[in-house]
Amino acid sequence: VADLILRYPPRAVRSRVHVAPGSLSQVGAFVLRASGARRVVVVTDRRVAGLYLARVRRSLRAAGVMVDAVVVPSGERAKSPARLAALWDAFAGFGLGRRDAVVALGGGVVGDLAGFAAATWLRGVPWIVVPTTLLAQVDSSVGGKTAVDLAAGKNLSGAFHQPAGVLVDPETLDTLPRWQRRAGLAEVVKMGMAIDASLFRWAETQAEGLARGQTDALAGAVTRSIRAKARVVLADEREETGARTALNYGHTLGHALEAARGYRGLLHGEAVALGMRVAASLSERLAGLSPESRARQDALLDRLGLPRRLPPVPIARVIEAMAHDKKRDARGVRWVLTPRIGHASVPRLIQHGLVTAACREVGARV
Amino acid sequence: VADLILRYPPRAVRSRVHVAPGSLSQVGAFVLRASGARRVVVVTDRRVAGLYLARVRRSLRAAGVMVDAVVVPSGERAKSPARLAALWDAFAGFGLGRRDAVVALGGGVVGDLAGFAAATWLRGVPWIVVPTTLLAQVDSSVGGKTAVDLAAGKNLSGAFHQPAGVLVDPETLDTLPRWQRRAGLAEVVKMGMAIDASLFRWAETQAEGLARGQTDALAGAVTRSIRAKARVVLADEREETGARTALNYGHTLGHALEAARGYRGLLHGEAVALGMRVAASLSERLAGLSPESRARQDALLDRLGLPRRLPPVPIARVIEAMAHDKKRDARGVRWVLTPRIGHASVPRLIQHGLVTAACREVGARV
């Protein structure tokens, strides 16, 4: 008989972040600095490949880095187990080794898919994110969450795998459709409401520039959001202590709304904006958020051009979708509430009746 | 412009190991102690399900743990991306949550597949291994390597995910075919040659008991092998510093032999035994291994009933298969050699001509 307890040693993981207008043309030097890789596979989607792949390839080659590329279809459907397996096969075909790296060039879908492939190829190779949507720049590129979707729900399988580097060129937002850029601003408001009151106040002063897509304002939002998010992720990398769950403010309903609509006709950021309106209503009723603070959130969302009323989906179907969320447990669905701006609390179980009432306030059908 | 370096915090990971005859009937209490999970999915294969699933289910239920089960086909083909995705779908169907756990009941194939699914489900849930083959008990259950195979090669995608617990019941080896048990002994010899001279000497004194499948001898081999392997894994969990690569002794040729034969008609342990014979020949020629030590290794392999001569595969095809190994780099294929018993060196590049000559010595066709 033998009884042992093995304690595996800690690992130090380092992520390099660089935000600068025009930096897309320096991606080669950045990849070398962040990962040391002399060979990369760039994963991107059709839309972004047409806009930026040639420039990225040129910069990598100029830095002496060998480049292969995989172009996946645009849109959420690329985040599938089948596409993940196809990436693995492509990496095998390119002979991608342990000291090589994956470069994810695109939005959150490309980042989640390529990051998960990098996390699992040869049990983990370095990856560098070059986010080209506002949503990815302010939120999903930092924190190391990667995933694919299953039929049963979004992001159900995945890995924590911190990128060796995050290179943000705010000028890439110039080619982003206005509605998509606006949706990304929802996550900036979320960072403010959930974890950083000064970011919230700053966004209030910059709302018009942000709504218009002014590069300076957007670059400021990106840098402030990354700093705020990194602080929380550093404290709770794997969502174990609870600190990181604050970032799910607005997301319980947001994810359910997207699911109930089959992920069509509603962008993630738009769904999160609506989720925050409902979460603020619940926070006012249950967590002591002042009516004035709730009104400030809603006014900022209004000024940024984010949606005001829930789309026509039966509430029952949204509640049903929430029950499939990763954040469920046997007793019900947990919500992140905010007692005050910048200070989201740990998630708590909320009865469906209260959720329904709050959804009605935000204009849902019964 | 912003330039940040984020340093993510270390994590402490703990694995509980318990080796005891008859312990299969205590799996319920062990799962609770190791993981605290009140709900598990048992992943097993058809052969093992027929032998042990009812007993495992009973023990889990008696401990108050809810049990679902997924039975996969027996054999290496179950380690596929498609089977991995099917496991994720099954976990979704069972509503497996973050505090629940996966139990892998079976050999190395089941462990690799179920462990990878646990590593990636909801970005990682706890898993417990209950290995039922000697190969899995002495080697693959400890160390946290999980993977699936691709068309391009074995174990190409996977994750490091330490199990919360490893429960070994040496009595399960009684139902193992003799040829499969013998193959598992190759990894015991490997641990001795590569990292633990005292384990090697102990195996020399127990060779007849081990070859006959005596439970005491096998239990001793399992405990000693796990201790030896854990020491190396603790020093180099992710194969970064080089210490862990010692465990690949015999595996460069072993993997290539399996690949060249399409993974048929040759067990992993048998391939590793032949790989060690060739590696010892190279070690004698290139690393100063004494002819006497090499003869001791080969004599022990003989006494354990492990194969003496390479199967009829053209050497050129084996060399070609080595070039696809994960341990390749641009300059060639790296081999782990042993200057003396128990002290494998870091891998070094070996010219194909020398490999061919060593293979001929072990009876290969040109």
Interface residues (C-beta under 8 A of the other chain):
Chain A: V1 A2 D3 L4 I5 L6 R7 Y8 P9 P10 R11 A12 V13 R14 S15 R16 V17 H18 V19 A20 P21 P81 A82 L84 A85 W88 D89 A92 G93 G97 R98 R99 F116 A119 T120 W121 L122 R123 G124 V142 G144 K145 T146 A147 L150 A151 A152 G153 L156 S157 G158 A159 F160 Q162 T223 I226 R227 A230 V233 L234 A235 E237 R238 K326 R328 D329 A330
Chain B: V1 A2 D3 L4 I5 L6 R7 Y8 P9 P10 R11 A12 V13 R14 S15 R16 V17 H18 V19 A20 P81 A82 L84 A85 W88 D89 A92 G93 G95 G97 R98 R99 F116 A119 T120 W121 L122 R123 G124 V142 G144 K145 A147 L150 A151 A152 G153 L156 S157 G158 A159 F160 Q162 T223 I226 R227 A230 V233 L234 A235 E237 R238 K326 R328 D329 A330
